[in-house]
Amino acid sequence: MWNSYEAGVTLSEVGTENGIIIMDEEHTSGARITIEKNCGNIPFGITAGIYGLMVHTAYASSIEEANEKYSKMKIDIEKALKFYENEEHKLSDWLDEFCNKY
């Protein structure tokens, strides 16, 4: 389940891509995803991580594109969390696919 990260305390703070965090959620199984705006010369950065496994950042040129990627990345991360818990052998394939997709 996705919940607001630390009750929203990070919103409006500077994120890992040096932009302003506008969305920040954490999954109860150990993942986090954020959207930042104004990341230098990049309009939007979407950073997703699975704790202890990976961090990946995708970029978007509009808020609509950022929101679409954010939503799709959350779904894909949920799939990976299931692999992480039950089928680690599939995780390597998922990581390659995720990083190439975003």
Phi and psi restraints in degrees (range 20) as a CNS / XPLOR table:
assign (resid 1 and name C) (resid 2 and name N)
       (resid 2 and name CA) (resid 2 and name C) 1.0 -91.7 20.0 2
assign (resid 2 and name N) (resid 2 and name CA)
       (resid 2 and name C) (resid 3 and name N) 1.0 135.3 20.0 2
assign (resid 2 and name C) (resid 3 and name N)
       (resid 3 and name CA) (resid 3 and name C) 1.0 -134.4 20.0 2
assign (resid 3 and name N) (resid 3 and name CA)
       (resid 3 and name C) (resid 4 and name N) 1.0 157.2 20.0 2
assign (resid 3 and name C) (resid 4 and name N)
       (resid 4 and name CA) (resid 4 and name C) 1.0 -58.8 20.0 2
assign (resid 4 and name N) (resid 4 and name CA)
       (resid 4 and name C) (resid 5 and name N) 1.0 131.9 20.0 2
assign (resid 4 and name C) (resid 5 and name N)
       (resid 5 and name CA) (resid 5 and name C) 1.0 -71.1 20.0 2
assign (resid 5 and name N) (resid 5 and name CA)
       (resid 5 and name C) (resid 6 and name N) 1.0 124.2 20.0 2
assign (resid 5 and name C) (resid 6 and name N)
       (resid 6 and name CA) (resid 6 and name C) 1.0 46.9 20.0 2
assign (resid 6 and name N) (resid 6 and name CA)
       (resid 6 and name C) (resid 7 and name N) 1.0 43.8 20.0 2
assign (resid 6 and name C) (resid 7 and name N)
       (resid 7 and name CA) (resid 7 and name C) 1.0 56.1 20.0 2
assign (resid 7 and name N) (resid 7 and name CA)
       (resid 7 and name C) (resid 8 and name N) 1.0 30.0 20.0 2
assign (resid 7 and name C) (resid 8 and name N)
       (resid 8 and name CA) (resid 8 and name C) 1.0 83.3 20.0 2
assign (resid 8 and name N) (resid 8 and name CA)
       (resid 8 and name C) (resid 9 and name N) 1.0 8.2 20.0 2
assign (resid 8 and name C) (resid 9 and name N)
       (resid 9 and name CA) (resid 9 and name C) 1.0 -62.6 20.0 2
assign (resid 9 and name N) (resid 9 and name CA)
       (resid 9 and name C) (resid 10 and name N) 1.0 -25.3 20.0 2
assign (resid 9 and name C) (resid 10 and name N)
       (resid 10 and name CA) (resid 10 and name C) 1.0 -83.9 20.0 2
assign (resid 10 and name N) (resid 10 and name CA)
       (resid 10 and name C) (resid 11 and name N) 1.0 -13.4 20.0 2
assign (resid 10 and name C) (resid 11 and name N)
       (resid 11 and name CA) (resid 11 and name C) 1.0 -60.1 20.0 2
assign (resid 11 and name N) (resid 11 and name CA)
       (resid 11 and name C) (resid 12 and name N) 1.0 137.7 20.0 2
assign (resid 11 and name C) (resid 12 and name N)
       (resid 12 and name CA) (resid 12 and name C) 1.0 75.9 20.0 2
assign (resid 12 and name N) (resid 12 and name CA)
       (resid 12 and name C) (resid 13 and name N) 1.0 1.3 20.0 2
assign (resid 12 and name C) (resid 13 and name N)
       (resid 13 and name CA) (resid 13 and name C) 1.0 -87.8 20.0 2
assign (resid 13 and name N) (resid 13 and name CA)
       (resid 13 and name C) (resid 14 and name N) 1.0 166.6 20.0 2
assign (resid 13 and name C) (resid 14 and name N)
       (resid 14 and name CA) (resid 14 and name C) 1.0 -80.7 20.0 2
assign (resid 14 and name N) (resid 14 and name CA)
       (resid 14 and name C) (resid 15 and name N) 1.0 132.4 20.0 2
assign (resid 14 and name C) (resid 15 and name N)
       (resid 15 and name CA) (resid 15 and name C) 1.0 -100.2 20.0 2
assign (resid 15 and name N) (resid 15 and name CA)
       (resid 15 and name C) (resid 16 and name N) 1.0 -170.0 20.0 2
assign (resid 15 and name C) (resid 16 and name N)
       (resid 16 and name CA) (resid 16 and name C) 1.0 -66.8 20.0 2
assign (resid 16 and name N) (resid 16 and name CA)
       (resid 16 and name C) (resid 17 and name N) 1.0 -22.5 20.0 2
assign (resid 16 and name C) (resid 17 and name N)
       (resid 17 and name CA) (resid 17 and name C) 1.0 -97.7 20.0 2
assign (resid 17 and name N) (resid 17 and name CA)
       (resid 17 and name C) (resid 18 and name N) 1.0 14.7 20.0 2
assign (resid 17 and name C) (resid 18 and name N)
       (resid 18 and name CA) (resid 18 and name C) 1.0 62.2 20.0 2
assign (resid 18 and name N) (resid 18 and name CA)
       (resid 18 and name C) (resid 19 and name N) 1.0 25.5 20.0 2
assign (resid 18 and name C) (resid 19 and name N)
       (resid 19 and name CA) (resid 19 and name C) 1.0 -108.0 20.0 2
assign (resid 19 and name N) (resid 19 and name CA)
       (resid 19 and name C) (resid 20 and name N) 1.0 -179.7 20.0 2
assign (resid 19 and name C) (resid 20 and name N)
       (resid 20 and name CA) (resid 20 and name C) 1.0 -93.2 20.0 2
assign (resid 20 and name N) (resid 20 and name CA)
       (resid 20 and name C) (resid 21 and name N) 1.0 125.3 20.0 2
assign (resid 20 and name C) (resid 21 and name N)
       (resid 21 and name CA) (resid 21 and name C) 1.0 -69.7 20.0 2
assign (resid 21 and name N) (resid 21 and name CA)
       (resid 21 and name C) (resid 22 and name N) 1.0 124.8 20.0 2
assign (resid 21 and name C) (resid 22 and name N)
       (resid 22 and name CA) (resid 22 and name C) 1.0 -114.8 20.0 2
assign (resid 22 and name N) (resid 22 and name CA)
       (resid 22 and name C) (resid 23 and name N) 1.0 -18.1 20.0 2
assign (resid 22 and name C) (resid 23 and name N)
       (resid 23 and name CA) (resid 23 and name C) 1.0 -144.3 20.0 2
assign (resid 23 and name N) (resid 23 and name CA)
       (resid 23 and name C) (resid 24 and name N) 1.0 140.8 20.0 2
assign (resid 23 and name C) (resid 24 and name N)
       (resid 24 and name CA) (resid 24 and name C) 1.0 -155.7 20.0 2
assign (resid 24 and name N) (resid 24 and name CA)
       (resid 24 and name C) (resid 25 and name N) 1.0 113.8 20.0 2
assign (resid 24 and name C) (resid 25 and name N)
       (resid 25 and name CA) (resid 25 and name C) 1.0 -131.3 20.0 2
assign (resid 25 and name N) (resid 25 and name CA)
       (resid 25 and name C) (resid 26 and name N) 1.0 153.6 20.0 2
assign (resid 25 and name C) (resid 26 and name N)
       (resid 26 and name CA) (resid 26 and name C) 1.0 -127.3 20.0 2
assign (resid 26 and name N) (resid 26 and name CA)
       (resid 26 and name C) (resid 27 and name N) 1.0 139.2 20.0 2
assign (resid 26 and name C) (resid 27 and name N)
       (resid 27 and name CA) (resid 27 and name C) 1.0 -92.4 20.0 2
assign (resid 27 and name N) (resid 27 and name CA)
       (resid 27 and name C) (resid 28 and name N) 1.0 141.2 20.0 2
assign (resid 27 and name C) (resid 28 and name N)
       (resid 28 and name CA) (resid 28 and name C) 1.0 -64.5 20.0 2
assign (resid 28 and name N) (resid 28 and name CA)
       (resid 28 and name C) (resid 29 and name N) 1.0 -18.4 20.0 2
assign (resid 28 and name C) (resid 29 and name N)
       (resid 29 and name CA) (resid 29 and name C) 1.0 -91.2 20.0 2
assign (resid 29 and name N) (resid 29 and name CA)
       (resid 29 and name C) (resid 30 and name N) 1.0 2.1 20.0 2
assign (resid 29 and name C) (resid 30 and name N)
       (resid 30 and name CA) (resid 30 and name C) 1.0 108.9 20.0 2
assign (resid 30 and name N) (resid 30 and name CA)
       (resid 30 and name C) (resid 31 and name N) 1.0 52.8 20.0 2
assign (resid 30 and name C) (resid 31 and name N)
       (resid 31 and name CA) (resid 31 and name C) 1.0 -146.2 20.0 2
assign (resid 31 and name N) (resid 31 and name CA)
       (resid 31 and name C) (resid 32 and name N) 1.0 162.2 20.0 2
assign (resid 31 and name C) (resid 32 and name N)
       (resid 32 and name CA) (resid 32 and name C) 1.0 -145.7 20.0 2
assign (resid 32 and name N) (resid 32 and name CA)
       (resid 32 and name C) (resid 33 and name N) 1.0 146.5 20.0 2
assign (resid 32 and name C) (resid 33 and name N)
       (resid 33 and name CA) (resid 33 and name C) 1.0 -142.9 20.0 2
assign (resid 33 and name N) (resid 33 and name CA)
       (resid 33 and name C) (resid 34 and name N) 1.0 139.2 20.0 2
assign (resid 33 and name C) (resid 34 and name N)
       (resid 34 and name CA) (resid 34 and name C) 1.0 -134.7 20.0 2
assign (resid 34 and name N) (resid 34 and name CA)
       (resid 34 and name C) (resid 35 and name N) 1.0 155.1 20.0 2
assign (resid 34 and name C) (resid 35 and name N)
       (resid 35 and name CA) (resid 35 and name C) 1.0 -118.1 20.0 2
assign (resid 35 and name N) (resid 35 and name CA)
       (resid 35 and name C) (resid 36 and name N) 1.0 133.6 20.0 2
assign (resid 35 and name C) (resid 36 and name N)
       (resid 36 and name CA) (resid 36 and name C) 1.0 -119.6 20.0 2
assign (resid 36 and name N) (resid 36 and name CA)
       (resid 36 and name C) (resid 37 and name N) 1.0 147.8 20.0 2
assign (resid 36 and name C) (resid 37 and name N)
       (resid 37 and name CA) (resid 37 and name C) 1.0 -113.2 20.0 2
assign (resid 37 and name N) (resid 37 and name CA)
       (resid 37 and name C) (resid 38 and name N) 1.0 156.8 20.0 2
assign (resid 37 and name C) (resid 38 and name N)
       (resid 38 and name CA) (resid 38 and name C) 1.0 58.0 20.0 2
assign (resid 38 and name N) (resid 38 and name CA)
       (resid 38 and name C) (resid 39 and name N) 1.0 57.7 20.0 2
assign (resid 38 and name C) (resid 39 and name N)
       (resid 39 and name CA) (resid 39 and name C) 1.0 -91.2 20.0 2
assign (resid 39 and name N) (resid 39 and name CA)
       (resid 39 and name C) (resid 40 and name N) 1.0 72.6 20.0 2
assign (resid 39 and name C) (resid 40 and name N)
       (resid 40 and name CA) (resid 40 and name C) 1.0 66.4 20.0 2
assign (resid 40 and name N) (resid 40 and name CA)
       (resid 40 and name C) (resid 41 and name N) 1.0 -121.5 20.0 2
assign (resid 40 and name C) (resid 41 and name N)
       (resid 41 and name CA) (resid 41 and name C) 1.0 -91.4 20.0 2
assign (resid 41 and name N) (resid 41 and name CA)
       (resid 41 and name C) (resid 42 and name N) 1.0 9.8 20.0 2
assign (resid 41 and name C) (resid 42 and name N)
       (resid 42 and name CA) (resid 42 and name C) 1.0 -109.8 20.0 2
assign (resid 42 and name N) (resid 42 and name CA)
       (resid 42 and name C) (resid 43 and name N) 1.0 123.5 20.0 2
assign (resid 42 and name C) (resid 43 and name N)
       (resid 43 and name CA) (resid 43 and name C) 1.0 -60.2 20.0 2
assign (resid 43 and name N) (resid 43 and name CA)
       (resid 43 and name C) (resid 44 and name N) 1.0 -44.2 20.0 2
assign (resid 43 and name C) (resid 44 and name N)
       (resid 44 and name CA) (resid 44 and name C) 1.0 -142.7 20.0 2
assign (resid 44 and name N) (resid 44 and name CA)
       (resid 44 and name C) (resid 45 and name N) 1.0 139.4 20.0 2
assign (resid 44 and name C) (resid 45 and name N)
       (resid 45 and name CA) (resid 45 and name C) 1.0 -122.4 20.0 2
assign (resid 45 and name N) (resid 45 and name CA)
       (resid 45 and name C) (resid 46 and name N) 1.0 135.1 20.0 2
assign (resid 45 and name C) (resid 46 and name N)
       (resid 46 and name CA) (resid 46 and name C) 1.0 -117.4 20.0 2
assign (resid 46 and name N) (resid 46 and name CA)
       (resid 46 and name C) (resid 47 and name N) 1.0 112.0 20.0 2
assign (resid 46 and name C) (resid 47 and name N)
       (resid 47 and name CA) (resid 47 and name C) 1.0 -109.6 20.0 2
assign (resid 47 and name N) (resid 47 and name CA)
       (resid 47 and name C) (resid 48 and name N) 1.0 126.0 20.0 2
assign (resid 47 and name C) (resid 48 and name N)
       (resid 48 and name CA) (resid 48 and name C) 1.0 -123.6 20.0 2
assign (resid 48 and name N) (resid 48 and name CA)
       (resid 48 and name C) (resid 49 and name N) 1.0 140.6 20.0 2
assign (resid 48 and name C) (resid 49 and name N)
       (resid 49 and name CA) (resid 49 and name C) 1.0 -144.0 20.0 2
assign (resid 49 and name N) (resid 49 and name CA)
       (resid 49 and name C) (resid 50 and name N) 1.0 145.9 20.0 2
assign (resid 49 and name C) (resid 50 and name N)
       (resid 50 and name CA) (resid 50 and name C) 1.0 -111.5 20.0 2
assign (resid 50 and name N) (resid 50 and name CA)
       (resid 50 and name C) (resid 51 and name N) 1.0 119.7 20.0 2
assign (resid 50 and name C) (resid 51 and name N)
       (resid 51 and name CA) (resid 51 and name C) 1.0 -54.4 20.0 2
assign (resid 51 and name N) (resid 51 and name CA)
       (resid 51 and name C) (resid 52 and name N) 1.0 129.5 20.0 2
assign (resid 51 and name C) (resid 52 and name N)
       (resid 52 and name CA) (resid 52 and name C) 1.0 77.7 20.0 2
assign (resid 52 and name N) (resid 52 and name CA)
       (resid 52 and name C) (resid 53 and name N) 1.0 4.1 20.0 2
assign (resid 52 and name C) (resid 53 and name N)
       (resid 53 and name CA) (resid 53 and name C) 1.0 -128.4 20.0 2
assign (resid 53 and name N) (resid 53 and name CA)
       (resid 53 and name C) (resid 54 and name N) 1.0 -56.4 20.0 2
assign (resid 53 and name C) (resid 54 and name N)
       (resid 54 and name CA) (resid 54 and name C) 1.0 -160.3 20.0 2
assign (resid 54 and name N) (resid 54 and name CA)
       (resid 54 and name C) (resid 55 and name N) 1.0 158.8 20.0 2
assign (resid 54 and name C) (resid 55 and name N)
       (resid 55 and name CA) (resid 55 and name C) 1.0 -137.9 20.0 2
assign (resid 55 and name N) (resid 55 and name CA)
       (resid 55 and name C) (resid 56 and name N) 1.0 136.3 20.0 2
assign (resid 55 and name C) (resid 56 and name N)
       (resid 56 and name CA) (resid 56 and name C) 1.0 -143.2 20.0 2
assign (resid 56 and name N) (resid 56 and name CA)
       (resid 56 and name C) (resid 57 and name N) 1.0 139.4 20.0 2
assign (resid 56 and name C) (resid 57 and name N)
       (resid 57 and name CA) (resid 57 and name C) 1.0 -118.3 20.0 2
assign (resid 57 and name N) (resid 57 and name CA)
       (resid 57 and name C) (resid 58 and name N) 1.0 132.3 20.0 2
assign (resid 57 and name C) (resid 58 and name N)
       (resid 58 and name CA) (resid 58 and name C) 1.0 -114.5 20.0 2
assign (resid 58 and name N) (resid 58 and name CA)
       (resid 58 and name C) (resid 59 and name N) 1.0 160.6 20.0 2
assign (resid 58 and name C) (resid 59 and name N)
       (resid 59 and name CA) (resid 59 and name C) 1.0 -124.6 20.0 2
assign (resid 59 and name N) (resid 59 and name CA)
       (resid 59 and name C) (resid 60 and name N) 1.0 155.9 20.0 2
assign (resid 59 and name C) (resid 60 and name N)
       (resid 60 and name CA) (resid 60 and name C) 1.0 -143.6 20.0 2
assign (resid 60 and name N) (resid 60 and name CA)
       (resid 60 and name C) (resid 61 and name N) 1.0 150.7 20.0 2
assign (resid 60 and name C) (resid 61 and name N)
       (resid 61 and name CA) (resid 61 and name C) 1.0 -96.9 20.0 2
assign (resid 61 and name N) (resid 61 and name CA)
       (resid 61 and name C) (resid 62 and name N) 1.0 -8.8 20.0 2
assign (resid 61 and name C) (resid 62 and name N)
       (resid 62 and name CA) (resid 62 and name C) 1.0 -143.1 20.0 2
assign (resid 62 and name N) (resid 62 and name CA)
       (resid 62 and name C) (resid 63 and name N) 1.0 161.7 20.0 2
assign (resid 62 and name C) (resid 63 and name N)
       (resid 63 and name CA) (resid 63 and name C) 1.0 -66.1 20.0 2
assign (resid 63 and name N) (resid 63 and name CA)
       (resid 63 and name C) (resid 64 and name N) 1.0 -33.4 20.0 2
assign (resid 63 and name C) (resid 64 and name N)
       (resid 64 and name CA) (resid 64 and name C) 1.0 -64.2 20.0 2
assign (resid 64 and name N) (resid 64 and name CA)
       (resid 64 and name C) (resid 65 and name N) 1.0 -45.3 20.0 2
assign (resid 64 and name C) (resid 65 and name N)
       (resid 65 and name CA) (resid 65 and name C) 1.0 -64.3 20.0 2
assign (resid 65 and name N) (resid 65 and name CA)
       (resid 65 and name C) (resid 66 and name N) 1.0 -40.9 20.0 2
assign (resid 65 and name C) (resid 66 and name N)
       (resid 66 and name CA) (resid 66 and name C) 1.0 -62.5 20.0 2
assign (resid 66 and name N) (resid 66 and name CA)
       (resid 66 and name C) (resid 67 and name N) 1.0 -45.2 20.0 2
assign (resid 66 and name C) (resid 67 and name N)
       (resid 67 and name CA) (resid 67 and name C) 1.0 -63.7 20.0 2
assign (resid 67 and name N) (resid 67 and name CA)
       (resid 67 and name C) (resid 68 and name N) 1.0 -38.9 20.0 2
assign (resid 67 and name C) (resid 68 and name N)
       (resid 68 and name CA) (resid 68 and name C) 1.0 -65.1 20.0 2
assign (resid 68 and name N) (resid 68 and name CA)
       (resid 68 and name C) (resid 69 and name N) 1.0 -46.7 20.0 2
assign (resid 68 and name C) (resid 69 and name N)
       (resid 69 and name CA) (resid 69 and name C) 1.0 -62.8 20.0 2
assign (resid 69 and name N) (resid 69 and name CA)
       (resid 69 and name C) (resid 70 and name N) 1.0 -43.0 20.0 2
assign (resid 69 and name C) (resid 70 and name N)
       (resid 70 and name CA) (resid 70 and name C) 1.0 -56.1 20.0 2
assign (resid 70 and name N) (resid 70 and name CA)
       (resid 70 and name C) (resid 71 and name N) 1.0 -49.0 20.0 2
assign (resid 70 and name C) (resid 71 and name N)
       (resid 71 and name CA) (resid 71 and name C) 1.0 -63.6 20.0 2
assign (resid 71 and name N) (resid 71 and name CA)
       (resid 71 and name C) (resid 72 and name N) 1.0 -44.5 20.0 2
assign (resid 71 and name C) (resid 72 and name N)
       (resid 72 and name CA) (resid 72 and name C) 1.0 -68.7 20.0 2
assign (resid 72 and name N) (resid 72 and name CA)
       (resid 72 and name C) (resid 73 and name N) 1.0 -37.9 20.0 2
assign (resid 72 and name C) (resid 73 and name N)
       (resid 73 and name CA) (resid 73 and name C) 1.0 -64.1 20.0 2
assign (resid 73 and name N) (resid 73 and name CA)
       (resid 73 and name C) (resid 74 and name N) 1.0 -38.7 20.0 2
assign (resid 73 and name C) (resid 74 and name N)
       (resid 74 and name CA) (resid 74 and name C) 1.0 -60.4 20.0 2
assign (resid 74 and name N) (resid 74 and name CA)
       (resid 74 and name C) (resid 75 and name N) 1.0 -43.0 20.0 2
assign (resid 74 and name C) (resid 75 and name N)
       (resid 75 and name CA) (resid 75 and name C) 1.0 -63.1 20.0 2
assign (resid 75 and name N) (resid 75 and name CA)
       (resid 75 and name C) (resid 76 and name N) 1.0 -45.6 20.0 2
assign (resid 75 and name C) (resid 76 and name N)
       (resid 76 and name CA) (resid 76 and name C) 1.0 -65.6 20.0 2
assign (resid 76 and name N) (resid 76 and name CA)
       (resid 76 and name C) (resid 77 and name N) 1.0 -36.4 20.0 2
assign (resid 76 and name C) (resid 77 and name N)
       (resid 77 and name CA) (resid 77 and name C) 1.0 -65.1 20.0 2
assign (resid 77 and name N) (resid 77 and name CA)
       (resid 77 and name C) (resid 78 and name N) 1.0 -39.7 20.0 2
assign (resid 77 and name C) (resid 78 and name N)
       (resid 78 and name CA) (resid 78 and name C) 1.0 -59.5 20.0 2
assign (resid 78 and name N) (resid 78 and name CA)
       (resid 78 and name C) (resid 79 and name N) 1.0 -39.0 20.0 2
assign (resid 78 and name C) (resid 79 and name N)
       (resid 79 and name CA) (resid 79 and name C) 1.0 -61.7 20.0 2
assign (resid 79 and name N) (resid 79 and name CA)
       (resid 79 and name C) (resid 80 and name N) 1.0 -44.3 20.0 2
assign (resid 79 and name C) (resid 80 and name N)
       (resid 80 and name CA) (resid 80 and name C) 1.0 -64.9 20.0 2
assign (resid 80 and name N) (resid 80 and name CA)
       (resid 80 and name C) (resid 81 and name N) 1.0 -37.5 20.0 2
assign (resid 80 and name C) (resid 81 and name N)
       (resid 81 and name CA) (resid 81 and name C) 1.0 -61.8 20.0 2
assign (resid 81 and name N) (resid 81 and name CA)
       (resid 81 and name C) (resid 82 and name N) 1.0 -33.9 20.0 2
assign (resid 81 and name C) (resid 82 and name N)
       (resid 82 and name CA) (resid 82 and name C) 1.0 -67.5 20.0 2
assign (resid 82 and name N) (resid 82 and name CA)
       (resid 82 and name C) (resid 83 and name N) 1.0 -42.1 20.0 2
assign (resid 82 and name C) (resid 83 and name N)
       (resid 83 and name CA) (resid 83 and name C) 1.0 -61.9 20.0 2
assign (resid 83 and name N) (resid 83 and name CA)
       (resid 83 and name C) (resid 84 and name N) 1.0 -43.7 20.0 2
assign (resid 83 and name C) (resid 84 and name N)
       (resid 84 and name CA) (resid 84 and name C) 1.0 -58.5 20.0 2
assign (resid 84 and name N) (resid 84 and name CA)
       (resid 84 and name C) (resid 85 and name N) 1.0 -37.6 20.0 2
assign (resid 84 and name C) (resid 85 and name N)
       (resid 85 and name CA) (resid 85 and name C) 1.0 -82.3 20.0 2
assign (resid 85 and name N) (resid 85 and name CA)
       (resid 85 and name C) (resid 86 and name N) 1.0 -32.9 20.0 2
assign (resid 85 and name C) (resid 86 and name N)
       (resid 86 and name CA) (resid 86 and name C) 1.0 -120.7 20.0 2
assign (resid 86 and name N) (resid 86 and name CA)
       (resid 86 and name C) (resid 87 and name N) 1.0 -32.6 20.0 2
assign (resid 86 and name C) (resid 87 and name N)
       (resid 87 and name CA) (resid 87 and name C) 1.0 -139.5 20.0 2
assign (resid 87 and name N) (resid 87 and name CA)
       (resid 87 and name C) (resid 88 and name N) 1.0 70.5 20.0 2
assign (resid 87 and name C) (resid 88 and name N)
       (resid 88 and name CA) (resid 88 and name C) 1.0 -58.4 20.0 2
assign (resid 88 and name N) (resid 88 and name CA)
       (resid 88 and name C) (resid 89 and name N) 1.0 -27.1 20.0 2
assign (resid 88 and name C) (resid 89 and name N)
       (resid 89 and name CA) (resid 89 and name C) 1.0 -64.4 20.0 2
assign (resid 89 and name N) (resid 89 and name CA)
       (resid 89 and name C) (resid 90 and name N) 1.0 -25.3 20.0 2
assign (resid 89 and name C) (resid 90 and name N)
       (resid 90 and name CA) (resid 90 and name C) 1.0 -83.8 20.0 2
assign (resid 90 and name N) (resid 90 and name CA)
       (resid 90 and name C) (resid 91 and name N) 1.0 -14.4 20.0 2
assign (resid 90 and name C) (resid 91 and name N)
       (resid 91 and name CA) (resid 91 and name C) 1.0 -64.5 20.0 2
assign (resid 91 and name N) (resid 91 and name CA)
       (resid 91 and name C) (resid 92 and name N) 1.0 -38.4 20.0 2
assign (resid 91 and name C) (resid 92 and name N)
       (resid 92 and name CA) (resid 92 and name C) 1.0 -60.7 20.0 2
assign (resid 92 and name N) (resid 92 and name CA)
       (resid 92 and name C) (resid 93 and name N) 1.0 -43.9 20.0 2
assign (resid 92 and name C) (resid 93 and name N)
       (resid 93 and name CA) (resid 93 and name C) 1.0 -63.6 20.0 2
assign (resid 93 and name N) (resid 93 and name CA)
       (resid 93 and name C) (resid 94 and name N) 1.0 -41.5 20.0 2
assign (resid 93 and name C) (resid 94 and name N)
       (resid 94 and name CA) (resid 94 and name C) 1.0 -61.8 20.0 2
assign (resid 94 and name N) (resid 94 and name CA)
       (resid 94 and name C) (resid 95 and name N) 1.0 -43.8 20.0 2
assign (resid 94 and name C) (resid 95 and name N)
       (resid 95 and name CA) (resid 95 and name C) 1.0 -59.1 20.0 2
assign (resid 95 and name N) (resid 95 and name CA)
       (resid 95 and name C) (resid 96 and name N) 1.0 -45.5 20.0 2
assign (resid 95 and name C) (resid 96 and name N)
       (resid 96 and name CA) (resid 96 and name C) 1.0 -60.4 20.0 2
assign (resid 96 and name N) (resid 96 and name CA)
       (resid 96 and name C) (resid 97 and name N) 1.0 -46.9 20.0 2
assign (resid 96 and name C) (resid 97 and name N)
       (resid 97 and name CA) (resid 97 and name C) 1.0 -63.2 20.0 2
assign (resid 97 and name N) (resid 97 and name CA)
       (resid 97 and name C) (resid 98 and name N) 1.0 -44.9 20.0 2
assign (resid 97 and name C) (resid 98 and name N)
       (resid 98 and name CA) (resid 98 and name C) 1.0 -61.5 20.0 2
assign (resid 98 and name N) (resid 98 and name CA)
       (resid 98 and name C) (resid 99 and name N) 1.0 -49.4 20.0 2
assign (resid 98 and name C) (resid 99 and name N)
       (resid 99 and name CA) (resid 99 and name C) 1.0 -66.1 20.0 2
assign (resid 99 and name N) (resid 99 and name CA)
       (resid 99 and name C) (resid 100 and name N) 1.0 -34.6 20.0 2
assign (resid 99 and name C) (resid 100 and name N)
       (resid 100 and name CA) (resid 100 and name C) 1.0 -73.5 20.0 2
assign (resid 100 and name N) (resid 100 and name CA)
       (resid 100 and name C) (resid 101 and name N) 1.0 -32.5 20.0 2
assign (resid 100 and name C) (resid 101 and name N)
       (resid 101 and name CA) (resid 101 and name C) 1.0 -72.3 20.0 2
assign (resid 101 and name N) (resid 101 and name CA)
       (resid 101 and name C) (resid 102 and name N) 1.0 -40.8 20.0 2
